[in-house]
C-alpha cells in the first residue's frame, strides 16, 4: 500500500516545527499545535472551511 501526505500551505509550516520522529506518524494535516486550549480546534475549523475539506 502506498501512502501519501496532503499539506495545506499553513499546515506545512506547522509540520516543519515538529520533531522528525513525530512527523513520520502524521498523514493528513490541517493544523499542528499543542492542545492546551481551544485555539488549535478553532484554527483547524477555520482552515477546513477555507480549503473546503
C-alpha distance matrix in Angstrom:
0.0 3.8 6.5 10.0 13.5 16.4 19.8 23.1 25.7 27.4 24.3 23.5 27.0 26.5 23.3 25.2 27.7 25.4 25.2 22.2 21.2 20.9 19.2 16.0 15.8 16.1 13.8 16.2 19.7 22.9 25.4 25.6 28.8 30.6 31.2 34.9 36.1 35.1 34.8 31.0 30.6 33.2 31.4 28.0 29.8 31.6 28.5 26.8 29.9 30.3 26.9 26.9 23.7
3.8 0.0 3.8 6.8 10.4 13.3 16.7 20.1 22.5 24.4 21.5 20.4 23.9 23.8 20.7 22.3 25.1 23.1 23.1 20.1 19.7 19.4 17.1 14.2 14.5 14.4 11.9 14.1 17.4 20.7 23.2 23.4 26.9 29.0 29.9 33.6 34.8 33.7 33.0 29.3 29.1 31.4 29.3 26.1 28.1 29.5 26.2 24.8 27.9 27.9 24.4 24.8 21.9
6.5 3.8 0.0 3.8 7.0 10.1 13.4 16.8 19.3 20.9 17.9 17.0 20.6 20.2 17.1 19.1 21.8 19.7 20.1 17.4 17.1 16.3 13.9 11.3 11.5 10.8 8.1 10.4 13.7 17.1 19.4 19.7 23.1 25.3 26.3 29.9 31.0 30.1 29.3 25.5 25.5 27.8 25.6 22.5 24.6 26.0 22.7 21.5 24.8 24.8 21.4 22.0 19.0
10.0 6.8 3.8 0.0 3.7 6.7 9.9 13.4 15.7 17.7 14.9 13.9 17.5 17.6 14.8 16.7 19.6 18.2 19.1 16.5 17.1 15.9 12.9 11.2 11.8 10.2 7.1 8.5 11.3 14.6 17.1 17.6 21.3 23.9 25.1 28.7 29.6 28.5 27.3 23.6 23.7 25.7 23.2 20.2 22.4 23.4 19.9 19.0 22.2 21.8 18.4 19.4 16.7
13.5 10.4 7.0 3.7 0.0 3.8 6.4 10.0 12.3 14.0 11.2 10.3 14.0 14.0 11.4 13.6 16.5 15.3 16.8 14.7 15.7 14.0 10.8 10.1 10.7 8.1 5.3 5.8 7.9 11.2 13.5 14.2 17.9 20.7 22.0 25.5 26.4 25.2 23.8 20.2 20.5 22.3 19.7 16.9 19.4 20.1 16.6 16.1 19.4 18.9 15.7 17.2 14.6
16.4 13.3 10.1 6.7 3.8 0.0 3.8 6.8 9.6 11.6 9.4 9.1 12.9 13.3 11.6 14.0 16.8 16.3 18.5 17.0 18.3 16.2 13.0 13.2 13.5 10.3 7.5 5.7 7.0 9.3 12.1 13.7 17.4 20.6 21.8 25.2 25.5 24.0 22.3 18.9 19.1 20.3 17.5 14.9 16.9 17.3 13.7 13.1 16.2 15.4 12.1 13.8 11.6
19.8 16.7 13.4 9.9 6.4 3.8 0.0 3.7 6.0 7.9 6.0 5.6 9.3 10.0 9.0 11.3 14.0 14.3 16.9 16.0 17.9 15.6 12.3 13.6 14.2 10.7 9.1 7.0 6.1 7.5 9.6 11.3 14.9 18.4 19.9 23.2 23.4 22.0 19.9 16.6 17.3 18.2 15.0 13.0 15.4 15.2 11.5 12.0 15.0 13.6 11.0 13.5 11.9
23.1 20.1 16.8 13.4 10.0 6.8 3.7 0.0 3.8 5.4 5.1 6.2 8.9 9.8 10.2 12.5 14.7 15.6 18.7 18.5 20.5 17.8 14.9 16.7 17.0 13.3 11.9 9.1 7.1 6.5 8.5 11.1 14.4 18.0 19.3 22.3 22.0 20.3 17.9 15.0 15.6 15.8 12.5 10.9 13.0 12.1 8.3 9.5 12.0 10.2 8.0 11.1 10.3
25.7 22.5 19.3 15.7 12.3 9.6 6.0 3.8 0.0 3.8 5.5 5.3 6.8 9.0 10.1 11.3 13.5 15.3 18.5 18.5 21.0 18.7 15.7 17.9 18.8 15.4 14.6 12.3 9.9 9.3 10.0 11.9 14.8 18.6 20.5 23.0 22.8 21.4 18.5 16.1 17.4 17.1 13.4 12.8 15.1 13.5 10.0 12.2 14.1 11.6 10.2 13.8 13.7
27.4 24.4 20.9 17.7 14.0 11.6 7.9 5.4 3.8 0.0 3.8 5.5 5.5 6.6 8.9 10.5 11.7 13.7 17.2 18.0 20.3 17.6 15.2 18.0 18.4 15.1 15.0 12.6 9.4 7.9 7.4 9.2 11.6 15.4 17.2 19.6 19.3 18.0 14.9 12.7 14.4 14.0 10.2 10.3 12.9 11.3 8.3 11.2 13.3 11.1 10.8 14.3 14.0
24.3 21.5 17.9 14.9 11.2 9.4 6.0 5.1 5.5 3.8 0.0 3.8 5.3 4.8 6.0 8.6 10.0 11.0 14.5 15.0 17.0 14.2 11.7 14.5 14.7 11.3 11.4 9.4 6.0 5.6 5.1 6.5 9.7 13.4 15.3 18.1 18.3 17.2 14.7 11.7 13.3 14.0 10.5 9.5 12.7 12.2 9.1 11.1 14.1 12.7 11.7 14.7 13.4
23.5 20.4 17.0 13.9 10.3 9.1 5.6 6.2 5.3 5.5 3.8 0.0 3.8 5.4 5.0 6.3 9.0 10.3 13.3 13.2 15.8 13.7 10.6 13.2 14.4 11.5 11.7 10.6 8.0 8.9 8.6 8.9 12.0 15.6 18.0 20.7 21.3 20.7 18.0 15.1 17.0 17.7 14.1 13.3 16.5 15.8 12.5 14.4 17.2 15.5 14.0 17.2 16.0
27.0 23.9 20.6 17.5 14.0 12.9 9.3 8.9 6.8 5.5 5.3 3.8 0.0 3.8 5.4 5.4 7.0 9.5 12.8 13.6 16.5 14.4 12.0 15.2 16.4 13.9 14.8 13.8 10.7 10.8 9.3 8.8 11.0 14.5 17.3 19.5 20.2 19.9 16.9 14.4 17.0 17.4 13.7 13.9 17.2 16.1 13.3 16.0 18.5 16.6 15.9 19.3 18.5
26.5 23.8 20.2 17.6 14.0 13.3 10.0 9.8 9.0 6.6 4.8 5.4 3.8 0.0 3.8 5.5 5.5 7.2 10.9 12.4 14.7 12.0 10.3 13.8 14.4 11.9 13.4 12.5 9.1 9.2 6.7 5.2 7.3 10.8 13.6 15.9 16.8 16.8 14.1 11.4 14.1 15.1 11.8 11.8 15.4 15.0 12.6 15.1 17.9 16.7 16.3 19.2 17.9
23.3 20.7 17.1 14.8 11.4 11.6 9.0 10.2 10.1 8.9 6.0 5.0 5.4 3.8 0.0 3.8 5.3 5.4 8.6 9.2 11.5 9.1 6.7 10.1 11.2 9.0 10.8 10.9 8.1 9.8 8.3 6.4 9.2 12.2 15.0 17.6 19.0 19.1 16.9 13.7 16.1 17.7 14.6 13.7 17.4 17.5 14.7 16.5 19.7 18.7 17.5 20.3 18.4
25.2 22.3 19.1 16.7 13.6 14.0 11.3 12.5 11.3 10.5 8.6 6.3 5.4 5.5 3.8 0.0 3.8 5.5 7.9 8.5 11.7 10.4 8.1 11.4 13.3 11.9 13.8 14.2 11.7 13.3 11.6 9.6 11.6 14.3 17.6 19.7 21.4 21.8 19.3 16.5 19.3 20.6 17.3 17.0 20.6 20.3 17.5 19.7 22.7 21.2 20.1 23.2 21.6
27.7 25.1 21.8 19.6 16.5 16.8 14.0 14.7 13.5 11.7 10.0 9.0 7.0 5.5 5.3 3.8 0.0 3.8 6.8 9.0 11.7 10.2 9.2 12.9 14.2 13.1 15.6 16.0 13.1 14.1 11.6 8.7 9.5 11.6 15.2 16.9 18.8 19.8 17.4 14.9 18.1 19.5 16.5 16.7 20.5 20.3 18.1 20.5 23.4 22.2 21.7 24.6 23.1
25.4 23.1 19.7 18.2 15.3 16.3 14.3 15.6 15.3 13.7 11.0 10.3 9.5 7.2 5.4 5.5 3.8 0.0 3.8 6.3 8.2 6.4 6.2 9.9 10.9 10.4 13.5 14.7 12.3 14.0 11.7 8.3 9.3 10.8 14.2 16.2 18.6 19.7 17.9 15.0 17.9 20.0 17.4 16.9 20.7 21.2 19.0 20.8 24.1 23.4 22.5 25.1 23.0
25.2 23.1 20.1 19.1 16.8 18.5 16.9 18.7 18.5 17.2 14.5 13.3 12.8 10.9 8.6 7.9 6.8 3.8 0.0 3.8 5.5 5.5 6.3 9.2 10.7 11.5 14.9 16.8 15.0 17.2 15.2 11.8 12.5 13.3 16.6 18.4 21.2 22.6 21.2 18.4 21.1 23.4 21.0 20.4 24.2 24.8 22.6 24.2 27.6 27.0 25.9 28.3 26.0
22.2 20.1 17.4 16.5 14.7 17.0 16.0 18.5 18.5 18.0 15.0 13.2 13.6 12.4 9.2 8.5 9.0 6.3 3.8 0.0 3.8 5.3 4.8 6.5 9.1 10.4 13.4 15.9 14.9 17.7 16.4 13.5 15.1 16.3 19.3 21.5 24.1 25.2 23.8 20.6 23.0 25.4 22.9 21.7 25.4 26.2 23.6 24.8 28.3 27.6 26.0 28.3 25.9
21.2 19.7 17.1 17.1 15.7 18.3 17.9 20.5 21.0 20.3 17.0 15.8 16.5 14.7 11.5 11.7 11.7 8.2 5.5 3.8 0.0 3.8 5.6 5.9 7.3 9.8 13.2 16.2 15.6 18.6 17.5 14.5 15.8 16.3 18.8 21.1 24.0 25.2 24.3 21.1 23.2 26.0 23.9 22.4 26.0 27.3 24.9 25.7 29.3 29.1 27.4 29.4 26.6
20.9 19.4 16.3 15.9 14.0 16.2 15.6 17.8 18.7 17.6 14.2 13.7 14.4 12.0 9.1 10.4 10.2 6.4 5.5 5.3 3.8 0.0 3.8 5.5 5.5 7.1 10.8 13.3 12.4 15.2 14.0 11.0 12.4 13.1 15.4 18.0 20.6 21.6 20.8 17.5 19.4 22.3 20.3 18.8 22.3 23.7 21.5 22.2 25.9 25.9 24.4 26.2 23.4
19.2 17.1 13.9 12.9 10.8 13.0 12.3 14.9 15.7 15.2 11.7 10.6 12.0 10.3 6.7 8.1 9.2 6.2 6.3 4.8 5.6 3.8 0.0 3.8 5.5 5.6 8.7 11.1 10.3 13.4 12.7 10.3 12.7 14.4 16.8 19.7 21.9 22.3 21.1 17.6 19.5 22.0 19.5 17.8 21.4 22.4 19.7 20.5 24.1 23.7 21.9 24.0 21.3
16.0 14.2 11.3 11.2 10.1 13.2 13.6 16.7 17.9 18.0 14.5 13.2 15.2 13.8 10.1 11.4 12.9 9.9 9.2 6.5 5.9 5.5 3.8 0.0 3.8 5.7 8.1 11.5 11.9 15.4 15.5 13.5 16.0 17.5 19.5 22.6 24.8 25.1 24.1 20.5 21.9 24.6 22.3 20.2 23.5 24.9 22.0 22.2 26.0 25.7 23.5 25.2 22.3
15.8 14.5 11.5 11.8 10.7 13.5 14.2 17.0 18.8 18.4 14.7 14.4 16.4 14.4 11.2 13.3 14.2 10.9 10.7 9.1 7.3 5.5 5.5 3.8 0.0 3.8 6.8 10.2 10.9 14.3 14.4 12.6 15.0 16.0 17.4 20.6 22.7 22.9 22.5 18.8 19.8 22.8 21.0 18.6 21.7 23.6 21.0 20.9 24.7 25.0 22.9 24.2 20.9
16.1 14.4 10.8 10.2 8.1 10.3 10.7 13.3 15.4 15.1 11.3 11.5 13.9 11.9 9.0 11.9 13.1 10.4 11.5 10.4 9.8 7.1 5.6 5.7 3.8 0.0 3.8 6.6 7.1 10.6 11.1 10.0 12.9 14.7 15.9 19.4 21.0 20.7 20.0 16.2 17.0 19.8 17.8 15.2 18.3 20.0 17.3 17.1 20.9 21.2 19.1 20.4 17.2
13.8 11.9 8.1 7.1 5.3 7.5 9.1 11.9 14.6 15.0 11.4 11.7 14.8 13.4 10.8 13.8 15.6 13.5 14.9 13.4 13.2 10.8 8.7 8.1 6.8 3.8 0.0 3.9 6.3 9.9 11.7 11.8 15.1 17.3 18.2 21.8 22.9 22.0 21.3 17.5 17.7 20.2 18.1 15.1 17.7 19.4 16.4 15.6 19.3 19.6 17.0 18.0 14.8
16.2 14.1 10.4 8.5 5.8 5.7 7.0 9.1 12.3 12.6 9.4 10.6 13.8 12.5 10.9 14.2 16.0 14.7 16.8 15.9 16.2 13.3 11.1 11.5 10.2 6.6 3.9 0.0 3.8 6.8 9.5 10.8 14.3 16.8 17.4 21.1 21.6 20.1 19.2 15.5 15.3 17.4 15.3 12.1 14.4 15.9 12.9 11.8 15.5 15.8 13.2 14.2 10.9
19.7 17.4 13.7 11.3 7.9 7.0 6.1 7.1 9.9 9.4 6.0 8.0 10.7 9.1 8.1 11.7 13.1 12.3 15.0 14.9 15.6 12.4 10.3 11.9 10.9 7.1 6.3 3.8 0.0 3.8 5.8 7.3 10.9 13.8 14.7 18.3 18.7 17.4 15.9 12.3 12.7 14.6 12.1 9.3 12.2 13.4 10.4 10.3 14.1 14.1 12.1 13.8 11.1
22.9 20.7 17.1 14.6 11.2 9.3 7.5 6.5 9.3 7.9 5.6 8.9 10.8 9.2 9.8 13.3 14.1 14.0 17.2 17.7 18.6 15.2 13.4 15.4 14.3 10.6 9.9 6.8 3.8 0.0 3.8 7.0 10.0 13.2 13.7 17.0 16.7 14.9 13.2 9.8 9.9 11.2 8.6 5.8 8.7 9.6 6.7 7.1 10.7 10.9 9.6 11.4 9.2
25.4 23.2 19.4 17.1 13.5 12.1 9.6 8.5 10.0 7.4 5.1 8.6 9.3 6.7 8.3 11.6 11.6 11.7 15.2 16.4 17.5 14.0 12.7 15.5 14.4 11.1 11.7 9.5 5.8 3.8 0.0 3.8 6.4 9.8 10.8 13.9 13.8 12.5 10.5 7.0 8.4 9.8 7.0 5.5 9.2 9.8 7.8 9.4 12.6 12.6 12.3 14.4 12.6
25.6 23.4 19.7 17.6 14.2 13.7 11.3 11.1 11.9 9.2 6.5 8.9 8.8 5.2 6.4 9.6 8.7 8.3 11.8 13.5 14.5 11.0 10.3 13.5 12.6 10.0 11.8 10.8 7.3 7.0 3.8 0.0 3.8 7.2 9.2 12.1 13.0 12.8 11.0 7.5 9.9 11.9 9.4 8.7 12.4 13.2 11.5 13.2 16.4 16.3 15.9 18.1 16.1
28.8 26.9 23.1 21.3 17.9 17.4 14.9 14.4 14.8 11.6 9.7 12.0 11.0 7.3 9.2 11.6 9.5 9.3 12.5 15.1 15.8 12.4 12.7 16.0 15.0 12.9 15.1 14.3 10.9 10.0 6.4 3.8 0.0 3.8 6.4 8.7 9.9 10.5 8.7 5.9 9.2 11.2 9.4 9.7 13.2 14.0 13.3 15.2 18.0 18.2 18.5 20.5 18.8
30.6 29.0 25.3 23.9 20.7 20.6 18.4 18.0 18.6 15.4 13.4 15.6 14.5 10.8 12.2 14.3 11.6 10.8 13.3 16.3 16.3 13.1 14.4 17.5 16.0 14.7 17.3 16.8 13.8 13.2 9.8 7.2 3.8 0.0 3.8 5.5 7.9 9.6 8.9 7.0 10.0 12.4 11.7 12.1 15.2 16.5 16.3 18.0 20.7 21.2 21.7 23.5 21.5
31.2 29.9 26.3 25.1 22.0 21.8 19.9 19.3 20.5 17.2 15.3 18.0 17.3 13.6 15.0 17.6 15.2 14.2 16.6 19.3 18.8 15.4 16.8 19.5 17.4 15.9 18.2 17.4 14.7 13.7 10.8 9.2 6.4 3.8 0.0 3.8 5.5 7.0 7.8 6.2 8.0 10.9 11.3 11.5 14.0 15.9 16.3 17.4 19.9 21.2 21.8 23.0 21.0
34.9 33.6 29.9 28.7 25.5 25.2 23.2 22.3 23.0 19.6 18.1 20.7 19.5 15.9 17.6 19.7 16.9 16.2 18.4 21.5 21.1 18.0 19.7 22.6 20.6 19.4 21.8 21.1 18.3 17.0 13.9 12.1 8.7 5.5 3.8 0.0 3.8 7.1 8.1 8.3 10.3 12.4 13.2 14.2 16.4 17.9 18.8 20.2 22.4 23.5 24.6 25.9 24.2
36.1 34.8 31.0 29.6 26.4 25.5 23.4 22.0 22.8 19.3 18.3 21.3 20.2 16.8 19.0 21.4 18.8 18.6 21.2 24.1 24.0 20.6 21.9 24.8 22.7 21.0 22.9 21.6 18.7 16.7 13.8 13.0 9.9 7.9 5.5 3.8 0.0 3.8 5.5 7.1 8.4 9.7 11.3 12.7 14.2 15.6 17.2 18.6 20.2 21.6 23.1 24.2 22.8
35.1 33.7 30.1 28.5 25.2 24.0 22.0 20.3 21.4 18.0 17.2 20.7 19.9 16.8 19.1 21.8 19.8 19.7 22.6 25.2 25.2 21.6 22.3 25.1 22.9 20.7 22.0 20.1 17.4 14.9 12.5 12.8 10.5 9.6 7.0 7.1 3.8 0.0 3.8 5.6 5.4 6.3 8.8 10.1 10.9 12.5 14.5 15.6 16.9 18.6 20.3 21.0 19.8
34.8 33.0 29.3 27.3 23.8 22.3 19.9 17.9 18.5 14.9 14.7 18.0 16.9 14.1 16.9 19.3 17.4 17.9 21.2 23.8 24.3 20.8 21.1 24.1 22.5 20.0 21.3 19.2 15.9 13.2 10.5 11.0 8.7 8.9 7.8 8.1 5.5 3.8 0.0 3.8 5.4 5.0 6.1 8.6 9.9 10.5 12.3 14.2 15.5 16.4 18.3 19.6 18.8
31.0 29.3 25.5 23.6 20.2 18.9 16.6 15.0 16.1 12.7 11.7 15.1 14.4 11.4 13.7 16.5 14.9 15.0 18.4 20.6 21.1 17.5 17.6 20.5 18.8 16.2 17.5 15.5 12.3 9.8 7.0 7.5 5.9 7.0 6.2 8.3 7.1 5.6 3.8 0.0 3.8 5.5 5.1 6.1 8.6 9.8 10.5 12.2 14.3 15.2 16.4 17.8 16.4
30.6 29.1 25.5 23.7 20.5 19.1 17.3 15.6 17.4 14.4 13.3 17.0 17.0 14.1 16.1 19.3 18.1 17.9 21.1 23.0 23.2 19.4 19.5 21.9 19.8 17.0 17.7 15.3 12.7 9.9 8.4 9.9 9.2 10.0 8.0 10.3 8.4 5.4 5.4 3.8 0.0 3.8 5.4 5.0 6.2 8.6 9.9 10.5 12.4 14.2 15.4 16.0 14.5
33.2 31.4 27.8 25.7 22.3 20.3 18.2 15.8 17.1 14.0 14.0 17.7 17.4 15.1 17.7 20.6 19.5 20.0 23.4 25.4 26.0 22.3 22.0 24.6 22.8 19.8 20.2 17.4 14.6 11.2 9.8 11.9 11.2 12.4 10.9 12.4 9.7 6.3 5.0 5.5 3.8 0.0 3.8 5.5 5.2 6.2 8.7 10.0 10.8 12.4 14.4 15.2 14.6
31.4 29.3 25.6 23.2 19.7 17.5 15.0 12.5 13.4 10.2 10.5 14.1 13.7 11.8 14.6 17.3 16.5 17.4 21.0 22.9 23.9 20.3 19.5 22.3 21.0 17.8 18.1 15.3 12.1 8.6 7.0 9.4 9.4 11.7 11.3 13.2 11.3 8.8 6.1 5.1 5.4 3.8 0.0 3.8 5.4 5.0 6.2 8.6 9.9 10.5 12.2 13.9 13.4
28.0 26.1 22.5 20.2 16.9 14.9 13.0 10.9 12.8 10.3 9.5 13.3 13.9 11.8 13.7 17.0 16.7 16.9 20.4 21.7 22.4 18.8 17.8 20.2 18.6 15.2 15.1 12.1 9.3 5.8 5.5 8.7 9.7 12.1 11.5 14.2 12.7 10.1 8.6 6.1 5.0 5.5 3.8 0.0 3.8 5.4 5.2 6.1 8.6 9.8 10.6 11.7 10.4
29.8 28.1 24.6 22.4 19.4 16.9 15.4 13.0 15.1 12.9 12.7 16.5 17.2 15.4 17.4 20.6 20.5 20.7 24.2 25.4 26.0 22.3 21.4 23.5 21.7 18.3 17.7 14.4 12.2 8.7 9.2 12.4 13.2 15.2 14.0 16.4 14.2 10.9 9.9 8.6 6.2 5.2 5.4 3.8 0.0 3.8 5.5 5.1 6.3 8.6 10.0 10.2 9.6
31.6 29.5 26.0 23.4 20.1 17.3 15.2 12.1 13.5 11.3 12.2 15.8 16.1 15.0 17.5 20.3 20.3 21.2 24.8 26.2 27.3 23.7 22.4 24.9 23.6 20.0 19.4 15.9 13.4 9.6 9.8 13.2 14.0 16.5 15.9 17.9 15.6 12.5 10.5 9.8 8.6 6.2 5.0 5.4 3.8 0.0 3.8 5.5 5.3 6.2 8.7 9.8 10.4
28.5 26.2 22.7 19.9 16.6 13.7 11.5 8.3 10.0 8.3 9.1 12.5 13.3 12.6 14.7 17.5 18.1 19.0 22.6 23.6 24.9 21.5 19.7 22.0 21.0 17.3 16.4 12.9 10.4 6.7 7.8 11.5 13.3 16.3 16.3 18.8 17.2 14.5 12.3 10.5 9.9 8.7 6.2 5.2 5.5 3.8 0.0 3.8 5.4 5.0 6.1 8.2 8.3
26.8 24.8 21.5 19.0 16.1 13.1 12.0 9.5 12.2 11.2 11.1 14.4 16.0 15.1 16.5 19.7 20.5 20.8 24.2 24.8 25.7 22.2 20.5 22.2 20.9 17.1 15.6 11.8 10.3 7.1 9.4 13.2 15.2 18.0 17.4 20.2 18.6 15.6 14.2 12.2 10.5 10.0 8.6 6.1 5.1 5.5 3.8 0.0 3.8 5.5 5.3 5.6 5.0
29.9 27.9 24.8 22.2 19.4 16.2 15.0 12.0 14.1 13.3 14.1 17.2 18.5 17.9 19.7 22.7 23.4 24.1 27.6 28.3 29.3 25.9 24.1 26.0 24.7 20.9 19.3 15.5 14.1 10.7 12.6 16.4 18.0 20.7 19.9 22.4 20.2 16.9 15.5 14.3 12.4 10.8 9.9 8.6 6.3 5.3 5.4 3.8 0.0 3.8 5.5 5.0 6.6
30.3 27.9 24.8 21.8 18.9 15.4 13.6 10.2 11.6 11.1 12.7 15.5 16.6 16.7 18.7 21.2 22.2 23.4 27.0 27.6 29.1 25.9 23.7 25.7 25.0 21.2 19.6 15.8 14.1 10.9 12.6 16.3 18.2 21.2 21.2 23.5 21.6 18.6 16.4 15.2 14.2 12.4 10.5 9.8 8.6 6.2 5.0 5.5 3.8 0.0 3.8 5.7 8.1
26.9 24.4 21.4 18.4 15.7 12.1 11.0 8.0 10.2 10.8 11.7 14.0 15.9 16.3 17.5 20.1 21.7 22.5 25.9 26.0 27.4 24.4 21.9 23.5 22.9 19.1 17.0 13.2 12.1 9.6 12.3 15.9 18.5 21.7 21.8 24.6 23.1 20.3 18.3 16.4 15.4 14.4 12.2 10.6 10.0 8.7 6.1 5.3 5.5 3.8 0.0 3.8 5.6
26.9 24.8 22.0 19.4 17.2 13.8 13.5 11.1 13.8 14.3 14.7 17.2 19.3 19.2 20.3 23.2 24.6 25.1 28.3 28.3 29.4 26.2 24.0 25.2 24.2 20.4 18.0 14.2 13.8 11.4 14.4 18.1 20.5 23.5 23.0 25.9 24.2 21.0 19.6 17.8 16.0 15.2 13.9 11.7 10.2 9.8 8.2 5.6 5.0 5.7 3.8 0.0 3.8
23.7 21.9 19.0 16.7 14.6 11.6 11.9 10.3 13.7 14.0 13.4 16.0 18.5 17.9 18.4 21.6 23.1 23.0 26.0 25.9 26.6 23.4 21.3 22.3 20.9 17.2 14.8 10.9 11.1 9.2 12.6 16.1 18.8 21.5 21.0 24.2 22.8 19.8 18.8 16.4 14.5 14.6 13.4 10.4 9.6 10.4 8.3 5.0 6.6 8.1 5.6 3.8 0.0
